[in-house]
């Protein structure tokens, strides 16, 4: 049993009102794989870096137990670079610089040993490239995908085609409203599920996440953190934790999906506590279990006595 | 056992991208009292209207079972008027017009028969006027208060004095950040609770509510509504439902407060489904109980198996 994650491997430079970090390890594939690892022994990365990608960062991923056979090195290019600046409330950010570099000509080739992957996580990439991956993997049991506003605006038709091949779509609330062209999130969710994904998860940052399936809506809280160092990669860490739990549970039923959203939220809540994905490397299973229990306590609604019976 | 609510009684004109309504019954005291009524037989209103307040609206409140002995009529003035316009996403609004009218010279006089009130709800008013009410009521068991950004900015010291006399403070997330001068909501909550209120509830509109007490944080979801007609008064309906439940429960422990937040959310979710507070008049106890159950299902996290035990 195995998880394959395709996405970016990047240098991230992060500015916040409270500090900054330069050229830390980043990218959706880095976060996805490191987040899934606590739940799954066999996590496979597909991505590309340039000639300037340091051994140290490769070693970080390897130490995290990630299979790097699918990490291509483009000797003619530099590594994808992103520079972002977070606002005072850490909920919004501006992109100051994006250098695609090696990513511009990336055509993922899935190693033979990856072709039997059970769960495929499609990190934010051009929707056509996401489909290239699905075309190569023999018969994935479950496909989880992310996207971003750039693809919603520039390649809407290609995105729709990809969505028709996705089981679980994970986006943030602003993207959901934009993709559906509908301000009400509940209606937007219905419209997006009509595009293909049986399961839709809308991430709301500090407000938690909503899980929409055929038969229910689940509202997951966010962990009340006093110190957030770097929100970058939280969404990918969420998707990685979700994939990891679903893999481990061997189930896609209501309870497995709800637990998956919680474990995804748990991993994301750790990820934002440090610059880059470093915190994910230190995670113990005990720490994950304890924080997951804290989520249950945070959201626990005591049994309700029907109002009729309460009245004298 | 009784609940007293002081606040505005108003004409509200509402514009949304999807419709509008003119001069409907509004005001914090109207919403607070009508929201508390399903839980409590004895709900008392303190407020002021002008000579133009129609019998029809007085009858609406009376039909809702609200005690109107404390509703003063200022024959020299008109009734408080507010005109607001909601944005496309219904989460934000602009105030187009505010006419204080009778409210400008309002000095609440609490009728003798109200002086034994058990729970006092202080709707959004000048903080000094909120204290005038507390000075008159003999010995309330519990004081719930709201405010708005205007008082945070214009009368910060007076607001602090009021806060030192409040048990439960209910504000929205933007107001919490502004009052505490702290962007992180969890830290802001700690700073505000240091100002006096043992219990703080931060309302987040479509994202639910957070309850902060000495020993825990509770994250309540919002009900996933597809159709919101008029968000005006939702916060007051929330506080009224909360007060109503606490009154009925006769307890202020962890479970009572959590249930109170849920019942408050339930009543608020009904209130926004129609212009004005009309929907609150039609509420059956069965409808309230059913929606409260839906909240539990919405937030239910299945029992988690510790991660250690899951691993092969």
Interface residues (C-beta under 8 A of the other chain):
Chain A: X38 X39 X88 X89 X90 X177 X183 X184 X185 X186 X187 X190 X204 X206 X207 X208 X210 X216 X217 X218 X219 X220 X221 X222 X224 X225 X226 X227 X228 X248 X249 X254 X255 X258 X259 X262 X285 X286 X288 X289 X292 X293 X295 X296 X297 X298 X299 X300 X301 X302 X303 X304 X306 X307 X308 X310 X311
Chain B: X38 X39 X88 X89 X90 X177 X183 X184 X185 X186 X187 X190 X204 X206 X207 X208 X210 X216 X217 X218 X219 X220 X221 X222 X224 X225 X226 X227 X228 X248 X249 X254 X255 X258 X259 X262 X285 X286 X288 X289 X292 X293 X295 X296 X297 X298 X299 X300 X301 X302 X304 X306 X307 X308 X310 X311
